[in-house]
Amino acid sequence: MKKSLKLFVTLLFLFGFTISVKAYEFTDAEQKYINEFYGSDFYDKIDNEEYKWIKSLHIDDNGYEIQHQQKLSNILRGTVVDTAMKHIAISKSCDSEKCSITTNASWKSNPKVRSYDVIGTRFSGSSLINIISTKVYSSSGTSTYSNYVNKTNGFGCSVKLPTSNNIQVIQKFNTNKSGRVYASYQHAVSNISLTNSKKYTISSVGMGGVFKFNNFITSYYDNTQGVYIDL
């Protein structure tokens, strides 16, 4: 009886493991994209939504674009901003009608302040089709946020940083295939309320070329350089 039970559990584990692997299979091109854009350690964070999003890009047919700032003279494909604490990137994958955009803010070191950061986009010659999601991934799990401020020329979302490590803030949306998209991730260097974190307009003279905070809010954010990509 014990041997049969042990065999059953073993088979169940193997069967379940096989299903898990099949559910998150990626092509070589998709793996290349994940490694370049998200980082090789992101596989453990991938959930069903992220998996479906990556598959929906049809990277094998549509390709993708990412640009690393340190290779700016050689690779003119999007933008990446690096600071000592965090890494901010934007990517696109386009079909004949629309572009799927992903903004990724990855923390390389653990932030001291864990308050409401803001991530968002400004459109120039383009427009939003739909927002997919804004999520915070960390060693403690995944949180989805919908604290959006929507304007005619862009949008932003406030996210509460968790107390855990290995933080990545991922925002996904679709746009028309025209113009340029600017993205910004601003970190709160002092504790701020959700209400105050949403007091901004979308402007080219704002932080990161996106967020123009109300005057008394400006000092709460670190004014990180923005990124952009041409569609």
JONORTA-V999419 format. One record per pair of residues at least 24 apart in sequence whose C-alpha atoms are under 10 Angstrom apart, sorted by the first residue. I is the first residue (numbers start at 1). J is the second residue. D is the distance in whole Angstrom. If there is no record, write none. Layout:
# JONORTA-V999419
i: [I;I]
j: [J;J]
d: [D;D]
This chain:
# JONORTA-V999419
i: [23;23;24;24;24;24;24;25;25;26;26;26;27;27;27;28;28;29;29;29;29;29;29;30;30;30;30;30;30;30;30;33;33;33;33;33;33;36;36;36;37;37;37;37;37;37;37;37;37;37;37;37;38;38;38;38;38;38;38;39;41;42;42;42;42;44;45;45;45;45;45;45;46;46;47;49;49;50;50;50;50;53;53;53;53;53;54;54;54;56;56;57;57;57;57;57;57;57;58;58;58;59;59;59;59;61;61;61;62;62;62;62;62;62;63;63;63;63;64;64;64;64;64;64;64;65;65;65;65;65;65;65;65;65;66;66;66;66;66;67;67;67;67;69;76;77;77;77;78;78;78;78;78;78;79;79;79;79;79;79;79;80;80;80;80;80;80;80;81;81;81;81;81;81;81;82;82;82;82;83;83;83;83;84;84;85;85;85;86;86;86;86;86;86;86;87;87;88;88;88;88;88;88;88;88;88;88;89;89;89;89;89;89;89;89;90;90;90;90;90;90;90;90;90;90;90;91;91;91;91;91;92;92;92;92;92;92;92;93;93;94;94;94;94;94;95;96;96;97;97;97;97;98;98;98;98;98;98;98;98;99;99;99;99;99;99;99;99;99;100;100;100;100;100;100;100;100;100;100;100;101;101;101;101;101;101;101;101;101;101;101;102;102;102;102;102;102;102;102;102;103;103;103;103;103;103;103;103;103;103;103;103;104;104;104;104;104;104;104;104;104;104;105;105;105;105;105;105;105;105;105;106;106;106;106;106;106;106;106;107;107;107;107;107;107;108;108;108;108;109;109;109;110;110;110;110;110;111;111;111;111;111;111;111;111;111;112;112;112;112;113;113;113;113;113;113;113;113;113;114;114;114;114;114;114;114;114;114;114;114;114;115;115;115;115;115;115;115;115;115;115;115;115;115;115;115;116;116;116;116;116;116;116;116;116;116;116;116;116;116;116;116;116;116;116;116;116;117;117;117;117;117;117;117;117;117;117;117;117;117;117;117;117;117;117;117;118;118;118;118;118;118;118;118;118;118;118;118;118;118;118;118;118;118;119;119;119;119;119;119;119;119;119;119;119;119;119;119;119;119;120;120;120;120;120;120;120;120;120;120;120;120;120;120;120;120;120;120;120;120;121;121;121;121;121;121;121;121;121;121;121;121;121;121;121;121;121;121;121;121;121;121;122;122;122;122;122;122;122;122;122;122;122;122;122;122;122;122;122;122;122;123;123;123;123;123;123;123;123;123;123;123;123;123;123;123;123;124;124;124;124;124;124;124;124;124;125;125;125;125;125;125;125;125;125;126;126;126;126;126;126;126;126;126;126;126;127;127;127;127;127;127;127;127;127;127;127;128;128;128;128;128;128;128;128;128;129;129;129;129;130;130;130;130;130;131;131;131;131;131;131;132;132;132;132;133;133;133;133;133;134;134;134;134;134;134;134;135;135;135;135;135;135;136;136;136;136;136;136;136;136;137;137;137;137;137;137;137;137;137;138;138;138;138;138;138;138;138;139;139;139;139;139;139;140;140;140;140;141;142;142;142;143;144;144;144;145;147;147;147;147;148;149;149;149;149;149;150;150;151;151;152;153;153;153;153;154;154;154;154;154;154;154;154;155;155;155;155;155;155;156;156;156;156;156;156;156;156;156;157;157;157;158;158;158;158;158;158;158;158;159;159;159;160;160;160;161;161;175;176;177;177;178;178;179;179;179;180;180;180;180;181;181;181;181;181;181;182;182;182;182;182;182;182;182;183;183;183;183;183;183;183;183;183;184;184;184;184;184;184;184;184;184;184;185;185;185;185;185;185;185;185;185;186;186;186;186;186;186;186;186;186;187;187;187;187;187;188;188;188;188;188;188;188;189;189;189;189;189;190;190;190;190;191;191;192;192;192;196;197]
j: [48;51;48;50;51;52;55;51;55;51;54;55;55;59;60;59;60;58;59;60;61;63;64;54;55;57;58;59;60;63;64;59;63;64;65;66;91;66;67;68;65;66;67;68;80;88;89;90;91;102;103;104;89;103;104;105;106;168;170;106;166;137;138;166;168;139;137;138;139;141;142;168;137;142;142;132;133;133;135;170;172;100;102;132;172;173;93;100;102;93;100;92;93;94;95;99;100;101;93;94;95;92;93;94;95;93;94;95;92;93;94;95;96;99;92;93;94;95;91;92;93;94;99;100;101;90;91;92;93;94;101;229;230;231;90;91;92;93;229;91;227;228;229;227;229;228;229;230;181;227;228;229;230;231;182;183;226;227;228;229;230;104;105;225;226;227;228;229;105;184;224;225;226;227;228;106;108;224;225;107;108;224;225;108;109;109;110;111;110;111;167;168;185;187;224;168;185;168;169;170;183;184;185;224;225;226;227;170;183;184;185;226;227;228;229;170;171;172;181;182;183;184;226;227;228;229;172;227;228;229;230;173;174;175;181;229;230;231;174;231;174;175;176;177;231;177;176;177;175;176;177;178;128;129;174;175;176;177;178;231;128;129;173;174;175;176;177;178;231;129;130;131;132;172;173;174;175;176;177;231;131;132;171;172;173;174;175;181;183;229;231;132;133;134;170;171;172;173;174;183;134;169;170;171;172;173;182;183;184;185;227;228;135;136;168;169;170;171;172;183;184;185;136;167;168;169;170;171;184;185;186;136;137;138;166;167;168;169;170;138;165;166;167;168;169;165;166;167;168;165;166;167;163;164;165;166;167;161;162;163;164;165;167;187;188;189;163;188;189;190;161;162;163;187;188;189;190;191;192;159;160;161;162;163;164;187;188;189;190;191;192;158;159;160;161;162;163;187;188;189;190;191;192;193;194;197;157;158;159;160;161;162;186;187;188;189;190;191;192;193;194;195;196;197;198;220;221;157;158;159;160;161;169;185;186;187;188;189;191;192;194;197;198;220;221;222;147;148;156;157;158;159;160;169;184;185;186;187;188;194;197;198;211;221;148;155;156;157;158;159;169;170;171;183;184;185;186;187;210;211;148;149;150;154;155;156;157;158;171;172;182;183;184;185;186;202;208;210;211;226;150;153;154;155;156;157;171;173;181;182;183;184;185;202;203;208;209;210;211;226;227;228;151;152;153;154;155;156;180;181;182;183;184;202;203;204;208;209;210;211;228;152;153;154;155;175;178;179;180;181;182;183;202;203;204;210;228;153;154;178;179;180;181;182;204;230;153;176;177;178;179;180;181;230;231;153;154;175;176;177;178;179;180;181;230;231;152;153;154;174;175;176;177;178;179;180;181;152;153;154;155;173;174;175;176;181;173;174;175;176;172;173;174;175;176;155;171;172;173;174;175;171;172;173;174;157;170;171;172;173;158;159;169;170;171;172;173;159;168;169;170;171;172;160;161;162;167;168;169;170;171;161;162;164;165;166;167;168;169;170;162;163;164;165;166;167;168;169;163;164;165;166;167;168;164;165;166;167;167;167;168;169;169;169;170;171;171;194;195;197;198;198;198;199;200;201;202;201;202;201;202;202;201;202;203;210;181;182;183;201;202;203;210;211;183;200;201;202;210;211;183;184;185;198;200;201;202;210;211;185;197;198;185;186;193;194;195;196;197;198;187;194;197;188;193;194;187;188;231;231;230;231;230;231;229;230;231;228;229;230;231;210;227;228;229;230;231;208;209;210;226;227;228;229;230;208;209;210;211;225;226;227;228;229;208;209;210;211;223;224;225;226;227;228;210;211;221;222;223;224;225;226;227;210;211;220;221;222;223;224;225;226;220;221;222;223;224;217;218;219;220;221;222;223;219;220;221;222;223;219;220;221;222;220;221;217;220;221;220;221]
d: [9;9;8;10;7;9;10;9;10;9;9;8;9;9;8;10;9;10;7;6;10;8;9;7;8;9;9;6;7;9;10;8;9;8;9;9;10;8;10;9;10;7;9;10;10;10;7;8;8;9;9;8;9;10;7;9;8;9;9;9;10;9;10;10;9;10;7;8;8;8;8;10;9;10;9;9;9;10;10;10;9;9;10;9;8;10;10;10;10;10;9;9;6;8;9;9;7;9;8;9;9;10;7;9;10;10;10;9;10;6;6;6;9;10;9;6;8;9;7;6;5;7;10;10;10;9;6;5;7;9;10;9;10;10;7;5;7;10;8;8;10;10;9;10;10;10;7;8;10;8;6;4;7;9;10;10;9;5;6;6;10;9;10;10;9;6;8;10;9;10;9;7;7;7;10;10;10;9;9;9;9;8;9;7;8;5;8;8;9;9;10;9;10;10;10;9;10;10;9;10;9;8;7;9;9;8;7;10;9;9;10;9;7;9;10;10;9;10;9;9;7;9;10;7;7;7;10;10;9;7;10;10;9;10;10;8;9;8;10;9;9;9;9;7;8;8;10;8;9;7;6;9;10;8;7;6;5;5;8;9;10;9;9;6;5;6;5;9;7;10;10;10;10;7;6;5;7;9;9;10;10;10;8;6;5;6;7;9;10;9;10;10;10;10;7;6;5;7;9;9;9;8;6;5;7;9;10;7;9;9;9;10;10;10;7;6;5;7;9;10;10;9;9;8;6;5;7;9;9;7;10;10;9;10;8;6;4;6;8;10;9;7;5;6;9;10;8;8;9;8;8;9;9;8;6;7;8;9;10;9;10;9;9;9;10;9;9;10;8;9;8;10;9;9;7;6;6;7;10;10;7;5;6;7;10;9;8;8;8;7;10;9;8;5;6;8;10;8;6;8;7;5;6;8;9;9;9;6;5;5;7;10;9;8;6;9;9;7;6;7;6;10;9;6;9;10;10;8;6;5;6;7;10;7;6;5;5;9;10;9;9;8;10;10;8;10;9;10;7;6;4;6;9;10;8;6;5;7;8;10;7;8;9;9;10;9;6;5;7;8;8;9;8;7;6;4;6;9;9;9;9;9;10;8;6;4;6;9;8;10;8;6;6;7;9;9;10;7;8;10;10;8;5;6;6;9;10;10;7;5;4;6;9;8;10;10;9;6;9;9;9;9;9;9;6;4;7;9;9;6;5;6;8;6;7;8;10;8;5;9;9;9;5;6;9;9;10;8;6;5;6;9;9;10;10;9;10;7;9;9;6;5;6;8;9;9;9;9;9;6;4;6;8;10;9;9;10;7;6;7;5;5;6;7;10;8;8;7;8;9;6;6;9;8;9;9;9;9;8;7;9;8;6;5;7;10;8;5;5;7;9;6;5;7;10;9;8;6;4;6;9;8;5;5;8;10;8;6;5;7;9;8;7;6;4;7;9;8;8;6;5;6;9;8;8;8;7;6;5;6;9;10;9;10;9;8;6;5;6;8;8;9;6;6;5;4;6;9;10;6;5;6;7;10;6;8;9;9;10;10;10;10;10;10;10;10;10;8;9;10;8;8;7;9;8;8;9;9;9;8;7;9;9;7;8;10;9;9;9;9;6;9;8;10;10;10;9;7;9;9;9;9;9;8;9;9;8;9;8;10;9;8;10;10;10;7;9;10;7;7;10;9;9;10;10;8;9;10;9;8;9;6;8;5;9;6;6;7;6;4;6;10;8;5;5;6;7;8;7;7;7;6;4;7;9;7;8;7;9;9;6;5;6;9;5;7;6;8;9;8;7;5;6;9;9;9;10;9;9;7;8;7;9;10;8;9;6;6;6;6;9;9;8;5;6;8;8;10;10;9;5;5;6;9;8;6;6;6;10;8;5;8;9;8;10;9;7;10;10;9]
